[in-house]
Amino acid sequence: PLDYEAYHCEGVCDFPLRSHLEPTNHAIIQTLLNSMAPDAAPASCCVPARLSPISILYIDAANNVVY
């Protein structure tokens, strides 16, 4: 495929965010909001520090399974 969206976030970054995690301003605000009102915003998630390739199976436009 041309692209792949995993839509998966794993690893909770609890309040207070540690400076070595280098949180974004958005993550800081989201974490503060979640700590005060958990129903108002989801907990922030940690993002990967490194990526590695994965293998996937998918079905192409001709209904062929492609590896």
Residue pairs with C-beta under 8 A, 6 or more apart in sequence:
1 56
1 58
4 56
9 45
9 47
10 45
10 46
11 45
11 46
12 43
12 44
12 45
12 46
13 21
13 23
13 27
13 31
13 43
13 44
13 45
13 46
14 31
14 43
15 31
15 32
15 34
15 35
16 31
17 23
17 27
17 28
17 31
17 44
21 46
23 31
23 44
27 44
30 41
30 42
30 43
30 44
31 43
31 44
33 40
33 41
34 40
34 41
34 42
34 43
34 44
55 67
56 67
57 65
57 66
57 67
58 65
58 66
59 65
59 66
60 66
